[in-house]
Amino acid sequence: MIQPSVLKFLKDLSRNNNKPWFDAHRKEYENAKTAFHDSLTKVIKGIAGFDKPIGLLQAKDCTFRINRDVRFSKNKDPYKNNMGGYFNKDGKKGRGAGYYMHVQPGESFIAGGIWMPEPDVLAKIRQEIDYNFDEWKKITGTASFRNNFPKAFESGEKLSRPPKGYEPDNPAIHFIKMKSYVITRSFSDKEITSAGFEQEVVKTFKVMKPVIDFINRSID
């Protein structure tokens, strides 16, 4: 479970997003980060049961910084109002697909896949789906997958026209036009602060794994 103190800190931070306040409450931040790492550690151990390379990761190496990069953003708030952890066999900066856990008051979710990959990587994924569309349909058409992700791949940016080299009547064109391949599941504050939250996250990540394996195979 995510400790309620983590959500409290993030709520307070969203109302006081400035460096003086953060510096004055650094102890609360450190406590919240430690509690978040404890949850990530449980998730890492769970994922390792079906995706062994993830078990080599440590929570601190999967956690994104709380500081925002404001150089090219109109929003100059210095801190994020969430905590996120990304599990990828190549680390949180790995190019391939992985698992993600996002904790934010009222907006927590988990996700799996790859978001806005580089053009060369995106081209490989599209080609793999085109060449092995029957396999892709089988993976995303299981009862378990559909029950967990009834609106999988319905959101996200897509090309208005087929990319170069693909015809509009290609059976896989819906997926080929995508710019990202991400599936998500939302959680309420009550759910993330309840016992068994990490086990439910791991269970859902396991359903995501065939998609992640398919994407990573195309890249590798």
Phi, psi and omega per residue, in radians:
M1 nan 2.595 3.009
I2 -1.438 2.216 -3.135
Q3 -1.107 2.390 3.121
P4 -0.960 -0.485 3.135
S5 -1.100 -0.479 3.105
V6 -1.170 -0.818 3.117
L7 -1.129 -0.671 3.131
K8 -1.089 -0.787 3.132
F9 -1.062 -0.778 -3.109
L10 -1.146 -0.636 3.080
K11 -1.134 -0.783 3.126
D12 -1.104 -0.700 -3.134
L13 -1.123 -0.695 -3.130
S14 -1.103 -0.456 3.127
R15 -1.584 -0.224 -3.064
N16 -2.408 0.963 -3.016
N17 -1.462 1.381 3.113
N18 -2.677 2.733 -3.040
K19 -1.132 -0.753 3.121
P20 -0.984 -0.791 3.128
W21 -1.123 -0.772 -3.120
F22 -1.067 -0.776 3.133
D23 -1.077 -0.654 -3.130
A24 -1.267 -0.344 -3.111
H25 -2.092 0.512 -3.117
R26 -1.097 -0.583 3.123
K27 -1.088 -0.760 3.104
E28 -1.094 -0.663 3.103
Y29 -1.116 -0.793 -3.137
E30 -1.081 -0.685 3.104
N31 -1.152 -0.719 3.122
A32 -1.146 -0.709 3.130
K33 -1.129 -0.714 3.102
T34 -1.078 -0.769 3.125
A35 -1.119 -0.692 3.109
F36 -1.137 -0.715 3.095
H37 -1.081 -0.653 3.108
D38 -1.059 -0.712 3.125
S39 -1.188 -0.755 3.122
L40 -1.080 -0.664 3.131
T41 -1.058 -0.718 3.103
K42 -1.122 -0.709 3.135
V43 -1.154 -0.744 3.123
I44 -1.018 -0.797 3.132
K45 -1.092 -0.655 3.130
G46 -1.196 -0.777 3.129
I47 -1.083 -0.634 -3.118
A48 -1.020 -0.369 3.130
G49 -1.185 -0.401 3.121
F50 -2.257 -0.109 3.107
D51 -2.478 1.410 -2.937
K52 -0.943 -0.726 -3.124
P53 -0.979 -0.518 3.137
I54 -1.130 -0.504 -3.130
G55 -1.132 -0.245 3.121
L56 -1.465 -0.165 -3.108
L57 -1.419 2.769 3.019
Q58 -2.062 2.610 -3.058
A59 -0.960 -0.723 -3.087
K60 -1.131 -0.459 -3.138
D61 -1.480 -0.142 -3.128
C62 -1.839 -0.127 -3.016
T63 -1.606 2.322 3.079
F64 -1.417 2.620 3.140
R65 -1.132 2.585 3.112
I66 -1.324 -0.394 -3.134
N67 -1.270 2.409 3.087
R68 -1.595 2.582 2.996
D69 -1.560 1.845 -3.025
V70 -1.763 0.118 -3.043
R71 -1.032 -0.697 -3.065
F72 -2.050 0.426 -3.081
S73 -2.076 2.485 3.050
K74 -1.258 -0.470 3.097
N75 -1.426 1.962 -3.069
K76 -1.717 0.214 3.046
D77 -1.014 2.280 -3.039
P78 -1.332 -0.281 -3.045
Y79 -2.238 2.617 3.028
K80 -1.327 2.653 3.088
N81 -1.794 0.521 3.116
N82 -2.574 2.951 2.995
M83 -2.196 2.340 -3.083
G84 -2.320 2.539 3.088
G85 -2.296 2.316 -3.100
Y86 -2.092 2.272 -3.090
F87 -1.992 1.885 -3.130
N88 -2.380 2.445 -3.083
K89 -1.027 -0.403 3.136
D90 -1.793 0.266 -3.129
G91 1.610 3.012 -3.024
K92 -1.187 -0.208 3.083
K93 -1.845 0.228 3.142
G94 -1.125 2.637 -3.077
R95 -1.372 -0.431 -3.023
G96 -1.421 -3.040 3.131
A97 -1.362 2.679 3.139
G98 -2.778 -2.900 -3.108
Y99 -1.967 2.539 -3.095
Y100 -2.371 2.458 3.079
M101 -2.215 2.199 -3.039
H102 -2.139 2.148 3.126
V103 -2.015 2.087 -3.136
Q104 -2.697 2.289 -3.109
P105 -0.887 2.089 3.113
G106 1.357 -0.063 -3.057
E107 -2.468 0.572 -3.120
S108 -1.366 2.555 3.112
F109 -2.811 2.899 2.972
I110 -2.141 2.752 -3.097
A111 -2.605 2.822 3.077
G112 -2.557 2.565 3.129
G113 2.211 -2.555 -3.104
I114 -2.463 2.323 -3.073
W115 -1.897 2.173 3.059
M116 0.781 1.039 -3.140
P117 -1.175 2.833 3.086
E118 -1.058 2.683 -3.076
P119 -0.913 -0.695 -3.124
D120 -1.193 -0.631 3.113
V121 -1.234 -0.769 3.135
L122 -1.051 -0.694 3.132
A123 -1.098 -0.669 3.125
K124 -1.165 -0.716 3.136
I125 -1.131 -0.783 3.129
R126 -1.057 -0.734 3.140
Q127 -1.127 -0.699 -3.136
E128 -1.134 -0.716 3.098
I129 -1.127 -0.715 3.130
D130 -1.104 -0.812 -3.096
Y131 -1.260 -0.520 -3.043
N132 -2.234 0.840 -3.065
F133 -1.157 -0.592 3.110
D134 -1.082 -0.720 3.099
E135 -1.146 -0.754 3.119
W136 -1.038 -0.764 3.126
K137 -1.124 -0.654 3.132
K138 -1.138 -0.748 3.141
I139 -1.104 -0.815 -3.053
T140 -1.538 0.034 -3.119
G141 -1.916 0.057 3.127
T142 -1.201 2.726 3.141
A143 -1.076 -0.695 -3.137
S144 -1.096 -0.765 -3.133
F145 -1.135 -0.815 -3.111
R146 -1.159 -0.617 3.122
N147 -1.185 -0.648 -3.129
N148 -1.417 -0.567 -3.066
F149 -2.326 1.210 -3.082
P150 -1.099 -0.371 3.140
K151 -2.054 0.571 -3.113
A152 -1.031 2.350 3.053
F153 1.120 0.289 3.123
E154 -1.530 -0.335 3.138
S155 -1.912 3.092 3.134
G156 1.715 2.797 -3.102
E157 -1.245 2.474 3.093
K158 -2.376 2.687 3.026
L159 -1.223 2.559 3.080
S160 -1.371 -0.433 3.118
R161 -2.234 2.770 3.114
P162 -1.051 2.498 3.076
P163 -1.167 2.829 -3.112
K164 -0.966 2.302 3.109
G165 1.724 -0.067 -3.109
Y166 -2.163 2.465 -3.137
E167 -1.626 2.653 -3.132
P168 -1.057 -0.472 -3.099
D169 -1.619 0.200 3.059
N170 -1.059 2.266 -3.110
P171 -0.994 -0.455 -3.093
A172 -1.749 0.229 -2.980
I173 -1.062 -0.555 3.108
H174 -0.992 -0.735 -3.128
F175 -1.450 -0.583 -3.121
I176 -1.137 -0.514 -3.121
K177 -1.388 -0.121 -3.108
M178 -1.263 2.626 3.074
K179 -1.773 -0.293 3.094
S180 -2.430 2.749 3.092
Y181 -2.280 1.542 -3.033
V182 -2.325 2.376 3.030
I183 -2.101 2.496 -3.020
T184 -2.349 2.816 3.000
R185 -2.504 2.233 -3.123
S186 -1.541 2.684 3.085
F187 -2.347 2.454 3.079
S188 -1.393 2.902 3.074
D189 -1.050 -0.665 3.132
K190 -1.110 -0.692 -3.117
E191 -1.199 -0.733 -3.067
I192 -1.294 -0.370 3.124
T193 -1.711 0.213 3.121
S194 -1.740 2.659 3.084
A195 -1.060 2.443 3.117
G196 1.598 0.062 -3.127
F197 -1.047 -0.836 -3.113
E198 -1.074 -0.657 3.111
Q199 -1.113 -0.668 3.110
E200 -1.192 -0.650 3.081
V201 -1.080 -0.843 -3.134
V202 -1.069 -0.746 3.126
K203 -1.026 -0.732 3.139
T204 -1.238 -0.701 3.089
F205 -1.045 -0.623 3.140
K206 -1.101 -0.638 3.091
V207 -1.176 -0.558 3.132
M208 -1.280 -0.417 -2.947
K209 -0.941 -0.748 3.134
P210 -1.021 -0.619 3.081
V211 -1.162 -0.780 3.136
I212 -1.098 -0.721 3.107
D213 -1.112 -0.730 3.129
F214 -1.050 -0.829 -3.138
I215 -1.108 -0.824 -3.113
N216 -1.133 -0.604 3.086
R217 -1.091 -0.699 -3.125
S218 -1.150 -0.567 -3.112
I219 -1.398 -0.714 -3.084
D220 -1.275 nan nan
